[in-house]
Amino acid sequence: MYGSVDDAVLDLAMEPNRDARALYVSIEAPFRANKESRAVVLEREFHGCPGATSPSTPTPNG
């Protein structure tokens, strides 16, 4: 399980006297901050896939 978590997050989780709520609060901000940039990366990956179209890209038949 520890191998599936980034070291920075693992360090937060392993701090002594940390309950579940404190852990959630401490890691929520980095995950939320990464949300927008991750969406950009996923969109670029999607549009790089064969057959992928965006709503503004006309289909070949349409």
N, C-alpha and C positions, 0 to 999 in steps of 0.2 A: 504494500500500500504506500509506503513512504517513497518508493521510486516513481510513483505516478504524480507526485506533487512537487512543484518547483521548490528549490531550497529556501527561497525567501518566504514562501507561504509556510513551509515546514517549520522554519525558525519561529514564526508567529505562533504556530500551533503548539510548539514545544515549550513556550515560556511557562514558568511555574505559576500556579494559582490562576490560570486562565480558564474561565468557564465558557460554555458554548456561545453565549451572547457576546462576550468580550471578543472572542475569536471572530465571530461573524462581523462585528463592527470593524475590527482591525483589517480584515481582508476585503470588505465590501468595496471600499473606495478604489483600490487598484483594479478590481474586476470591472467596475463600472467605467473607470477611465479608459480601459482597454476595449470596451464595447464598440465605440464608434470606429476606432482604427481597425478593429477586427472585422467589422462590417464592410469596410472599404476593401480589405484584403479578400474577403469572401466574394464580394461582388466582382472584383477583377478576375478571380479564379473562375467564377461562374461564366463570365462573358468570354473567357478564354476556352471554354468547353465547346466542342463541335455541336452545332444545333442550338446553342443558347442564344436567346434574343431578349432584348429589353422591351418594355412597353413602347418606347419611342422608336424602335427599329421595326420597319415593316417586314412582314413575312414575305418569302419569295412569291407566294400566291396571292398576296393581299395588298 
